[in-house]
Amino acid sequence: MSPSTRPSRSWALPWRWLPEEALVPLLAVVASAVVLATGALSLDAAGELLGRTWSVLVFLLAAAVLASLAGVAGVFEVAAVWAARHGGGRTWRLWLLVVGIATAATVALSLDTTAVLLTPVVLALARRARMHAGAAALLALTCAWLANTASLLLPVSNLTNLLALDALEGGPAGGGVLAFAALTWRPALAAVVATAVVLALLHLPALRTRYDQPGPAEVADPVLLRVAAVVVVLVLPALAVGLEPWAVASAAALVLAAATAWRRRDALRWDLVPLPLAVSVLGLFVVVEALNQHGLTPALAAVAGTGDSFGDLLRLAATSAAAANAVDNLPAYLALQPLLDPADPLRTAAVLVGVNAGPLITPWGSLAVLLWARACRAEGVPVQWGRFALKGLVLVPVVLVAAVAALAL
């Protein structure tokens, strides 16, 4: 798939009133309610699960608020317009700059930031710059793919990474953000480079086009913009010194919320806090925990294999990617986590390669993809899921091989 400005029939659920991005959260909530009501997971076990995962849920809420308020301040619009003005009217130069911005947004602020906030800004910019339809589609797909494939480097880049950070505690790789990055930087770099190469090869004609350079970005409040930029930039050093990701994200969100209340109180709304999303994530935790307690782990172990050779790690990453495309990447990781040993960090990293960079074939493989599709539709760009799947079938094997090779070597 790629977005297209031509009229097309986009994939939709049988329930016309329910957008597809609500499918995974709805199923998660319903399934978890059934699990708890039937006793498949006891309330004591559910409480213990919440005790293990509360920090992930707090980070999810805080990071979403931080990213949304940064968007309100104009951080992403300014970055996109800066890229367009430095692209010199040449699509290939603008695209490379968007690759850099999307990668940075994903690494520092999570994959949902790129999918939800950067995508509409890029598409609006493409319309203002009167870009060729194929070039606009390329920029949109770049956001969707890099939201996932660039989410390997830091714990904050993806919720699966936060869960893996806890799983790696006590192992030879050690705990903390720097130890995590030391383990993942090679596959992370390989995944981003592989994604850019595949995008370029699939869209060579679009890269040769030109566009009209837009005027300067319209910033409603320069003071708030500067505060937001400083807060976002300080997130990475705060993580590097060893502070807990949930604490860093919460503090940054509170500071930026205070600044927004000072400068633009009308921009503060309760819907900036994605409580339904947090509830659905907790629901996924409950469902997979119940499945793991009733025999899922041995079944997955037979498929995932053992060992740390390139072939073994690729098998594990491919299994993880297949599971993510089947049931969504977060429950896929939770199902595979019991197979991981802190003493073998390479296998944990291989699972992350699969569940982070692999769910780009089915619409529900990653919730970020569904949120990206909603952002595309809001900008009048329909989504063709068949073409998305075909291009994903090209990308995913290349990314898995490149990232696992970098990990194994």
N, C-alpha and C positions, 0 to 999 in steps of 0.2 A: 504494500500500500504506500501510497504517498498522498498527502493532501493535494487537492486539485481545485482550481478555480472553476472547472467545468462542472455543470450540474451532474450529480451522480446520486446513486441510491446507497446511502450509508447503512452499515449493519445496525440493527436495532433489536431490542428485546421484544418478545411477544407482547409484553405489557407496554402499551404505547405511552402510558403515563409515567413510566419508570425509566430514567436515563441509565445507560449501561454502566456508568461509573458508580451507580448505587448497587450494582449486582453483588459484588464481593462483600461489601459491608452488610447488606441485608441478609445474605446467606450465612455470614459469620455470626450475626446476632441470633438468628433463628436456630442455627445448629447448636450454638453454645447453650441456648435456653433449653433445648431438648436434652443435651448432654447432662446438664445439671438437674433437670426435672426427673430424668430417668435413673439418676444415680450412677451413670457411667463414669462420672468423676465426682468424688465426694466433696462436700463443702470444705472439709479440712484440707484436702489436696488442692482445691481451688484457692483457698487462702494462702497456702504455702506458695503456690504459683504466683499469686499477686505480690507476695513478698520478694520473689526473685525478679519480677519484671516491672515493678513500679517505676524504677528510674528510667526505663525505656519509654514508658508512657508519658512521664513528665517531660522528658526530652522531646518527644513527638509534639506535645502541645506547645512547649516553649519555642522550639525551632520554627513551627508554623507561624506563631505570632511574630517572631523576629523577622522572618522572611516577608510576611505580609506588610509589616510596618516599614520595612526597607523599600518595598514596592510603592507604598503610599508616598514615601519621601522622594521617590523618583530615581533611586539608585540604578535600577535596571534600565529605565528609559535613557538615562544619561549615558550608561555604558553602551547601549545599543546605538545611539546616535553618534557617540564618539567613534564606534567601529565603522559606521557608515561614512562618516566624514573622513576618516583615515583610509577608507577603502579606495578612495580616489575614483569612484564610479565604476570600478571593476569588481564583478561579482566574486571572483575567486579570492581577491584580497579581503573583501568583507566577510566571506564565508570562513576564512581562516581565523579572522578575529572573533567571529561568533563561536567557532570551535573553542577558542581559548576562554571566552566569557562563560560559555555553557559548562566547560570543564571546571572552571574556578567556582562557579555557583554551586555545582553539584558537590564538589569536594568540600567546600567550606560551609555550605548551608543546607545540604541534603538534596537528593534527587527530586523531591517534590517541588523544590524552589524552581528548578529549571523547567519542569513540566508545567507548573501552574502559573508562574509569574513571568519567566523569561519568554515563554512561547508567545503569549499575546503581544508582548512588547515587540518582538522580532517581526511578527506578522503585520502589526500596525506600521512598523517602520518600512516593511516591504511595500505596503500599499502607498505610503507617503512618497517613497522613492521611485514609484512606478516600475517596480522590478518585474521581470519576465515571470510568467506563472510558474515555469519550471524552477526558477531560482527561489521563488517564495516557498515552493514545496520542499526544496532542498533545505532551506533554513529551518522549516518546521520539523522535518524529519531529523535534522541534526540535533534539535532540542530533545526529541523523543529518545533517540538512540543514546546520546551522551548522558542523559538523565540516568540511564541505567549503567552503561558501560564505564562511565567515569566515576562510579560510586564505590570503588574498591579501596581507595587510599586511606581514608580516615574513618574512625568509628562513627563520626557524625554524618558521614555521607549517606548512610543507609541504616535502617533499623536492624537489619541482619548483622551489620558490623558491630553494633552495640551489643547484641546478644553474643556474638563471637568473642568480643573483648572479655566478657566474663568467663567464657569457656576456656580462654587461653591463660587465665590466671594460674600461676603455679607451674606452668610449663617452661621449657628452655627458652622460648621466645620472650618470656616475661610478660608483665602486664603494663598497661599505660598506653597512651597515644603514640609516643615515639617508637615503642617496641612494635606496636601494631603496624605503623607505617614502614618500619624496617622490614617487616615480613611481606607487606603487600605492594611496595612501591614498584617493583619490577613488573608483576602482572598488571598493575594499574596502568602503568605507562604503556605497556604492550597493548592493552585493551583499547586505550584512547587512540593510539596510532593506527591500529588495525581498523577501528571504526572510521577514522578519517579517510584512510585509503579506500575502503569499500564505498563510502559515500562519494568520494571523488570519481571513482571508476564508474559508478552507476549513474552519475549526473554530469558527465563531462560537457555535454552541450550547454547545460545551464551555467556551468562555471565560466563559459566563454562569453556570456552576455554582459551587458552594462546596465547601469541604473543612474537615476538622477540623484545627485547628492542632496540630502535634506538640509533644512535650516537647523540652527541650534536647538537643543532640547528645551522645552518649555518647563521650567521648574517653578512650582507654586511657592515654595519657601526654601531659599538657598541655605538658610541657617539649619533647618531640619535636615536637608540633604547632607550637609557636612557632618552633622552629628551622626546620622545613620551610617554614612560611609566610615567614620571613625569606629563606631561600634562594631560594624561587620568586620573591619580589618583587624580589630583587636581580638576577635574570637579565636583565631588560629594560635597566636602567642599564648593565650590563656589556656588553651588545650595542651600546648607543648610543654608548659611547666608542670603538667600533671594534675590539673584540676579536673573534677568529674564533668563529663560532657553535659549531664543534666543540669548541673549547677552553673556552668558557663552559659548555656543556652537560656536558662531562667534569668540570670543576672542581666544578660544582654537584652533580653526581651523586656524586662522591667525598666531598664534605663531608657530604651527607645520608646517604650510606652509613656514614660514620664515626659520625655521630650515632645512626643506627639501631643500629649495632653496640654502641654505648655504652648505649642505653636499651632496645632490643628486639632482641637478637641473633637470636632465633628467627625474626624476620621476614626475615632475609637468606637468600635462596635463589638457586641458580644460574639457575632459570628466570625470574628477573627480567631477565636479559640475553637479549634475543630473537635469539639467533644464527641460528635457522632463517629468521627474517624477513630478516635482513641478507644471508644466503646467497641467498635468493630475489630480493632487490633486485639483488644483483650479477648474478644470472642474467639478469634483465631487461635490465640494462646490456649484457651480452654479446650477447644475441639481437638487440637493436635496433641495436647497433653493426655486427653482421654484415649486417643488412638494409640499413642505410645505405650500406655499402660495396658492395652489390650492386644498387643502382638504386632504392631506396625514396625517396630524396630528390627526384629529378626528378618522380616520380609525385605526390608530395605537393605539390610546388611548383605544379603545374598546377591543383590543386584549391584551394590556399590563396590564390592570387592575390597581388597586390602593392598598395602604396599605403597611405596613412595617413588616408584619409577615414573618416567614420563607417561607411559601407557596406563599405569595404575591411576595416576592423578587425573589423566584425561578421562578415563572411565568414570571416575567419581564426579568430575565436573559435568560431564555429559548427563549422568544420572540426575544430578542436581538441576541442570537446566531443563531436562524433560519434566521433572516433578514440578518445577516452577511454572512452566507453560501449561501444565495440566491443572494445577490447583492454586496458583498464585505463589510468588516467591517467598513471602513471609512464612506461611505454613509449611512450604517445602523445606526451608531451613530448619524450622522447629522439629520437623519430622526426622531430619538427618542429624541433628545435633547430638542425640544420644550415642551415635556411632563415633563421635569424635573424641580424641584423647588429647589433653593439654600437652602431653609429651610428644605429640606428632603434629606440630603446627602446620606443616605443609598440607596435610589433608584438610584441615580447617580452611586454609586459604583456597584450596581447590573447590570446596563446597561454595565458598563465597564467590568465586569466579562463575560458577554455574548459576547460582540464584540471583546474582547481581547483574551480570552481563548477558545471561542467557535468556531471560523471559521477554523476548522481543519477536515472538511468532504469533501467540494468541493474544487477543485483547485483554484478557484477564490475567495474563502471566505476571503483570506488575500493575499495582493500583496506579502508579505514576503514569502509565500509558493511558489508562482510562481517563485520568484527570487531564492529561495532555490532549486527548481527543475532545474533551469538553471545551478546553481553551481554544482549540482550532475551530470548533463549530461556532463558538461565541464570536469569532472574528470572520464568520462567513466562509470558512474553509472546510468543506465536507471531508470525511474520512472514509477511505476505501480499504476495508479490512483485508480483502483478498490480496491486494497489492502489498499491503503492509506485511502480511504473512510470507508472501513470496520473497520480498526483500529481506525479511528476517531470516528466512531459510538460507539465504546467501551469507548474511552477516554472522549469524551465531556460530557456525562451525569455524569460521576464520578467527573470530575473537577468542573462542575457547582454545583453539590450538595455539594461537599466539600467546595468550596469557598463561596457559599451563606450561608452555615451553619456557617462558621467562621465569616462571616459578620453579620449575624442575632444574633449570640451569643455574 
